Amino acid sequence: MQFPIEFTKMSGTGNDFILIDHRTPFLSREEMPGFARAVCERRVSVGADGLILIENSESADFRWQFLNGDGSWAEMCGNGARCAARFAHDHGIAPARMRFETVAGPIEAEVTGQSVKLKMTAPNTLHLHEKLMVNGQEQVVHSLNTGVPHAVLFMEDIAQAPVLEWGRTIRFHERFQPAGTNVNFVKQQGGNGLIVRTYERGVEGETLACGTGAVAAGIIAGILGLAQPPVAVTTSGGELLTIHYTLAGQEIAGVYLEGPANFIYEGRLHAEAIRTKS
């Protein structure tokens, strides 16, 4: 690996990422998890919720490799995908309307200024009104895979929601093994608005936003008759995501995630940023 390595720091409604043009590869797949853990560690390196590597594709405008901050692979990330789309457009890798490869399937995106609208892969594995024991209490949990698995709980007091405590328990609950799940705590806000706080698998804590979690919450709210699309989701960071979709009963189609993708800074990563732990 030859240093320094050029990188870009971006934020999707508070979910932050390190993006690197990896079309000329310098990391093997085996090296990627360790590299992601090192550069995503806050205070001693750049720090981020995840690492995005932009690579060449034979069937789309580009392909990404996405790793969580703990070095685990993720199938999909809505906020990360918006950042990847804007990064690729800004760097001349893809046109404003693009298509790129993810583990969850091909993603279509359109960049308009700072806003990116993603056409999501078709959600699957919907479960409603499941009763699970969470820290000794029975809770009603809904779940949906929107590229990655999500559990959804509706709360009256979102400010006091036990995001870390319940989130960690549900994330590792036997119901969602072996892969685990992300966990979203949701409160209705107005006619078609939701407030969503998310415990993210791989980050192992609450993040300021989760795009696929906002999509899962928006769709489940629609199915339960609590909202109608487009659904306006306010994230923990106070920013807004818009969830578009159509419903026919429980048949879900035309799912789009729309929101900002912001450039924070660009830099050069030096070898000292890759801390070797004893």
N, C-alpha and C positions, 0 to 999 in steps of 0.2 A: 504494500500500500504506500503510495507516494503522497507526502504532505507538502504544502497545505492543500486542503480539499475545499473547494468553493461550495457554499450552501446558502439557502434562503430560509429565513424563519417566517412562517405565516400563521394566521389565526382565522379559524372559522367559528365565529360567535364565541370566542374564548377558548375553544379547543385548539391547542397550539401544536405545530408540527415543524420538523426539520425536513426540507426538501432538497434533494440532490439530483442533478442530471447524471444518470448512470448509464447513458446510452453507450459510452465507452466504459465497460465494466472494470472496476478495480476491487470489487468484493465478490467472493464466491458465495453461494447460497449458505454454506456452512458457517461463513464468517459473519453473515448479516445479523443474527440475533445478538451476538456479543457486541458488535459495533453499535447496534441500536440501543442496547442497555447503557453503553458507555456515553454516547453523545446525548441521550435523553435524560441523563442524571442531572438534576438541578443542583446548582451551587458549584459543582466541580467541572461541569462541561456546559454545553449550550443550554440543555434542559428543554424538555418538550413532552407532550402526551404520546407522541409517536414519530416514527421515521418513515418518509415516503421516498422511494427510489424510482425515478422515471427511466424506463427502459424502452428499447425498440420493440416493435410488434410487427408481425407479418400480416395480421388480419385487422388491425385497427390503427389509429393515429399514434398510440403508444400503449405500453403496458406498465402497470405499477407493481412494486413490491411494497407492501404496507406491514409494518411491525409496530406493536404497542411499545410503550416505554419500558416494559419489563422484558423485551426481547421476544415476546410471543407473536406468532403470525395472526393476522386478522383477515377474515374473508372480505370485509367491507367496512367502510367508515364514511358516513355521509358528509360530515364536515371536512374530513381529509380529502374526499373526492372533489369537493368544490375547490379546495386549495390546489389540488393537483391540476384540475382543469385550468384554473386561472394562471398557474405557473407555466403550464405547457403552452398556453396561448401567448403569454407575455414573452416567452423565450423562442417563439417561432416554431415550436414543435408540433402544434396543432392549430387548426382554424378555430374561429369563434364557436362554430357548431362542430362538435367532435364526438368521437367514440373511442373508449379505451377499455383495456382488459383488466378485470379484477378476478380474484378467486371466486367471487360470488356470481360472476358472469359479466358480459359486456355492459358498460354504462355509457349512456348518451348524455352530453352536457352542452349547455349554451352559455357563453360568457357575454355579459352586457355590463361594461364598466366594472364596478366592484362586485356586482351580483352575479351569481352562477345558479342556473336552474338545471337540476339533474333529473333524468328519467331513471327511476330506480328499477331494479330487478323485481319480478313479481313476488310479493310476500307469500309466505307459506306457513304451514304448521300453526294454525290458529287454534287456541284453546281459551274458552271463556269460563269464568266463575269457578275456577278450581280452588278448593279449600286446602291450604297448606299450613302446617304448624311452623310458626316463625318465633323463635325464642320463647316457646311455651304458650303462644297465643295463636288461635286460628285466624288466618287472614285470607281474604278473597283475592286471588291473583289471576290475571289474564296474561296470555303470552302470544307472541307472534314473531316469526323470523322475517326480518326486513333486510336480509343480507347477512346479518348476524342475529343470534337469538336475543329476545328481549322479554322480560317480565314487566307487567304494568300493574301498579296499585293506585287506586284513587284515594285521595286524602282530603280531609276537611281543613286541616291546619298544615299547609305545606311548609311553613317556616319552621315548624317543630318536627317535621318528618324525620324519623331516625334513619337517615340515608346511609350512614356508615354501618351502624349496628345491624339493621334489617337487610341492608344491601349486601353485606358480606355473607350473612346467613343464607339468603335466597340465592346469591351467586353460586354458592357451593352446595345448595340443597340437593338431596338425592334425586328429586324430581327432574333436575336439569343436567344430571351427569350423563356422560363423562365430560362434555364440553363446557358445562357451566353456562351462565347467562348474564347479560347486563340487566340492571334493575332500575325501573323508572317510577318515580313518585309523582303523581299527577293531581292537579286541582283545576276544576273548571274556573274560567274567568270570562264573564260576559257570555254572549250568545255562542260564538264560535271560537272562543279563546281558551287556551290551556296554559298553565304554568307547569313546567317539567323540571325535576331535579333527577340526575342520573348517577348511579353508581356504575362505573365502567369496568368490565372485565379486562384484565391486562394492565390497566392503570391501578386497579385495586383501591379506588377511592372515588370521591365525587369530582366530576369535571364541570367546567363552566357551561358546557353544552355537549349534546350528543345528537348528531343528525339522524342516524337510524333509529335512535330512541324516540326522537320527536315524531318521526314517521309512524312508529309503532303506536305511540300514545294517540296521535291524531286519528289513525285508522280505527283503533279499538273504541275511541270515544264516538266515532261516527257509527260504528256497528251497534253500540249500546244506546244510540239515540241521544247522546250528550252533546254532540256538535255536528255541524254539516260542513263539508269542504267548500272552499278552502279553509283549513283550520290554521289559526294564528297561534304559534307556540312561543311563549316567552321562556327563554333559557335561564339557568342560574345566574349567568353573567348579565342578564337584563336585556339581551338582544333578541331579535325576532326572526323566527323561521316560519315559512309558509308551506303547508302540506297540501298538495293537490291530489285528488283521486276521485274515482267514481265507484259507487256501490250498487250492486243488484243483489239484495239479500245480504249474504256473507261473501259474495263474489267480489273481489277487489281488482280493479284495473286502473290503468293510466296514472300510476303513482309518480309524483314529482316532488322533489325537495328543493326549495328556493331560499336563498339567503346570501349574506355577504361572505367574501373570502378576501382577507386583507393581508397585504405585504407588511411585515414588521421591520425586518432589516436583512441585509446580505452580509456575508463575512467569509473568512477563510479559517478553516479548522486546522489546528496544529496538532502534532503528535501528543503534546502534553495534555490535550483534552481527552485522550483515550486512557483513562485511568486503569491500571492493572491492579486488581485486588489480590491480596495475598490469601 
